[in-house]
Amino acid sequence: MIVLAALGTFLAVNTYKTGFEFGRVVGHCEMACSVLGADFSGFEYEGTCQCEQSGGFILNIPIDHNFFD
């Protein structure tokens, strides 16, 4: 029972850390898109944000997420 409790706690903390990091990256992309006057539409986790301007034009913005650390 103790092993299952420890494993469950470890998985919960790992999921929390992954979700927090994902949210941080999305926040960086949303901020970069808003500076350009565009709407955030997606991202690649390794460093490219996608923003959609009015008229449907998609911008790919390379961004270093470690810069904000």
Phi, psi and omega in degrees: 000321180295321179295318179294322178294318179295317179296316178298319178295316179300314180294323179294317179294319179296319177295320178298314180297318179296317178295321178296316179295319178299315179295324178296316180295318178297321178298319177298316180294318179297322179293316180296320179292320181293328177296326179274359180074030181239171178258137177294131180236341179170177179202158168256132190301334184279353173142018177237124176260144177247127180237143179247120177273166177298140185098355175089005180285129181259129175254135171254118184249116174287134182217139177263104184290338178287344178299329185277356180285000000 
